[in-house]
Amino acid sequence: MKTVIITGATSGIGLETARILTRQGYFVIGIGHSKENCERAKENILSEKTDAKITYFLADLMQQREVLRVADEIAAYLHTNCNGELYALINNAGCVRSWYTTTDEGYEQQFALNYLAGFLLTHELLPLLQKAGGRVIMTGSESHKGIKVHWDDVMLRHGYNPLTAYKQSKLCNILFAKGLNDRYAASGIRAYVVDPGLVNTDIGNKKTGGLVNFIWALRKRHGVSPTVPAKTYAFLCEQEVAPKGLYYYLCKENTYSKQVTSENADRLFTLSERLCGIHYCMEKMA
Ligand SMILES: NC(=O)c1ccc[n+]([C@@H]2O[C@H](COP(=O)([O-])OP(=O)(O)OC[C@H]3O[C@@H](n4cnc5c(N)ncnc54)[C@H](OP(=O)(O)O)[C@@H]3O)[C@@H](O)[C@H]2O)c1
C-alpha cells in the first residue's frame, strides 16, 4: 500500500484530498495542529468508508521544532509499519494573516507555514521519499504570478502587506519545487505544484480580522468545492510514470511565473537552508 502524507488535512482542500486518496486505497497520514479537528476529520472520512486507511499526527507546523518533532515521529512510524517508504508528501497546510505576526522563531507566519514548513518537512522525510522514488506536491496559487521574492526583506518586516506576503509564499513554493527537481529528479523524486483555483474554504476567515476577513467572506462564495482541486492531487499520485511538468491546474500542466528560474530556486534554497539550519546534502544533478 502506498503512503501519502498530507499537511493541513483537517479541512478544505487537504481534507478532500485525504478523502479521495483513501477512497483510492492509499494509506493517508494527515497532519493537523488541532487535536479536535484531527479527530473530527478522521471520523468524517471513516463515516463514509469504514475501512479507510487514515491516521493523524498533531503538529503546529508554523514552529520549526514542531516540524522536526513530527517528522521524527512519522519517520519512526513509517520504518515500523511501511518499510520506511513514503510515496508522496503533500505540503498543503496554509494560512492567511491580516497583520505582521511572527512564529516563535521570529519568522513571518505566512512565510513560515505556507512555505518554510514544507521546505523543512521535505528535508526531514527525504530518505523515506527516496526509498519509494516519491513525489512531493506543494499547494500553490495563481496569485504567485506578478510578484518577485523580496530578497532583502523576505519576512516583509519593513512595510508589511498581507497579500504580498501570501503571494510571495506561494511563489516560494514553486521555486522550491523547481529546486527539488533540479536536485533530485535524476534520482527518482519529482516535485509538483497544484494550483487549486479559487476554492470555497474558510482559510481567509481563520485568525484574520478587518478587511481580509471581510473580503474573503465574500470572495469564497465564488470558489469551487475543495473536491475539485483534490482531483489534481489524486491525478499526480496515480500516474504510474511520474509526470514531467511542474505546475498543474485541473489535472493539466499550466503556465507559471517567469520568476521561476533555477537561479532564483538556488538562491531560495540557500536562504531557506540558513533559516532552517539545515543542508540538503545531495549535489545538484540536472
Ligand atoms: N481556498 C483557496 O481558494 C486557495 C487558493 C489557492 C491556494 N490555496 C491554498 O490551499 C491550502 C489549503 O487551504 P484551504 O483553502 O483548504 O484552507 P483551510 O481549510 O483553512 O486549510 C488549511 C489547513 O491548514 C491547517 N493549518 C493551519 N495552520 C496550521 C498550523 N500552524 N500547523 C498545521 N496545520 C495548520 C488547517 O488546520 P485547521 O483547520 O485545524 O486550522 C487546515 O487543515 C493552503 O496552502 C492555501 O494557501 C487555497
The ligand as a Tripos MOL2 file, in Angstrom:
@<TRIPOS>MOLECULE
LIG
   48    52     1     0     0
SMALL
NO_CHARGES

@<TRIPOS>ATOM
      1 N1         -9.0270   28.3730   -0.8320 N.am      1 LIG1
      2 C1         -8.4580   28.8480   -1.9380 C.2       1 LIG1
      3 O1         -9.0840   29.4990   -2.7780 O.2       1 LIG1
      4 C2         -6.9930   28.5890   -2.1710 C.ar      1 LIG1
      5 C3         -6.4500   29.0070   -3.4010 C.ar      1 LIG1
      6 C4         -5.0940   28.7790   -3.6300 C.ar      1 LIG1
      7 C5         -4.3260   28.1260   -2.6880 C.ar      1 LIG1
      8 N2         -4.8980   27.7250   -1.5130 N.ar      1 LIG1
      9 C6         -4.0260   27.0170   -0.5520 C.3       1 LIG1
     10 O2         -4.6250   25.7810   -0.2230 O.3       1 LIG1
     11 C7         -4.0710   25.3200    1.0090 C.3       1 LIG1
     12 C8         -5.1880   24.7860    1.8740 C.3       1 LIG1
     13 O3         -6.0450   25.8530    2.1890 O.3       1 LIG1
     14 P1         -7.6360   25.7440    2.2160 P.3       1 LIG1
     15 O4         -8.1480   26.7840    1.3010 O.co2     1 LIG1
     16 O5         -8.0620   24.3490    2.0420 O.co2     1 LIG1
     17 O6         -7.9570   26.2940    3.6840 O.3       1 LIG1
     18 P2         -8.1760   25.5620    5.0670 P.3       1 LIG1
     19 O7         -9.4070   24.7450    5.0130 O.co2     1 LIG1
     20 O8         -8.0860   26.6140    6.1050 O.co2     1 LIG1
     21 O9         -6.9440   24.5650    5.1780 O.3       1 LIG1
     22 C9         -5.7440   24.9190    5.8100 C.3       1 LIG1
     23 C10        -5.2480   23.7140    6.5740 C.3       1 LIG1
     24 O10        -4.0070   24.0410    7.2150 O.3       1 LIG1
     25 C11        -4.1260   23.7290    8.6090 C.3       1 LIG1
     26 N3         -3.2690   24.5830    9.4160 N.ar      1 LIG1
     27 C12        -3.4130   25.8990    9.6710 C.ar      1 LIG1
     28 N4         -2.4510   26.3210   10.4810 N.ar      1 LIG1
     29 C13        -1.6660   25.2470   10.7710 C.ar      1 LIG1
     30 C14        -0.5150   25.0410   11.5560 C.ar      1 LIG1
     31 N5          0.0410   26.0470   12.2440 N.pl3     1 LIG1
     32 N6          0.0130   23.8040   11.6350 N.ar      1 LIG1
     33 C15        -0.5550   22.7680   10.9610 C.ar      1 LIG1
     34 N7         -1.6420   22.9030   10.1780 N.ar      1 LIG1
     35 C16        -2.1970   24.1300   10.0860 C.ar      1 LIG1
     36 C17        -5.5980   23.9530    8.9100 C.3       1 LIG1
     37 O11        -5.9660   23.3450   10.1260 O.3       1 LIG1
     38 P3         -7.2540   23.8870   10.9890 P.3       1 LIG1
     39 O12        -8.4330   23.7400   10.0970 O.co2     1 LIG1
     40 O13        -7.2710   22.9700   12.1600 O.co2     1 LIG1
     41 O14        -6.9400   25.3080   11.3480 O.co2     1 LIG1
     42 C18        -6.2180   23.3050    7.6830 C.3       1 LIG1
     43 O15        -6.2180   21.9050    7.7980 O.3       1 LIG1
     44 C19        -3.3190   26.4970    1.5960 C.3       1 LIG1
     45 O16        -1.9300   26.3100    1.3740 O.3       1 LIG1
     46 C20        -3.8150   27.6760    0.7740 C.3       1 LIG1
     47 O17        -2.8690   28.7170    0.7190 O.3       1 LIG1
     48 C21        -6.2050   27.9300   -1.2350 C.ar      1 LIG1
@<TRIPOS>BOND
     1     1     2 1
     2     2     3 2
     3     2     4 1
     4     4     5 ar
     5     4    48 ar
     6     5     6 ar
     7     6     7 ar
     8     7     8 ar
     9     8     9 1
    10     8    48 ar
    11     9    10 1
    12     9    46 1
    13    10    11 1
    14    11    12 1
    15    11    44 1
    16    12    13 1
    17    13    14 1
    18    14    15 2
    19    14    16 1
    20    14    17 1
    21    17    18 1
    22    18    19 2
    23    18    20 1
    24    18    21 1
    25    21    22 1
    26    22    23 1
    27    23    24 1
    28    23    42 1
    29    24    25 1
    30    25    26 1
    31    25    36 1
    32    26    27 ar
    33    26    35 ar
    34    27    28 ar
    35    28    29 ar
    36    29    30 ar
    37    29    35 ar
    38    30    31 1
    39    30    32 ar
    40    32    33 ar
    41    33    34 ar
    42    34    35 ar
    43    36    37 1
    44    36    42 1
    45    37    38 1
    46    38    39 2
    47    38    40 1
    48    38    41 1
    49    42    43 1
    50    44    45 1
    51    44    46 1
    52    46    47 1
@<TRIPOS>SUBSTRUCTURE
     1 LIG1         1 GROUP 0 **** ****
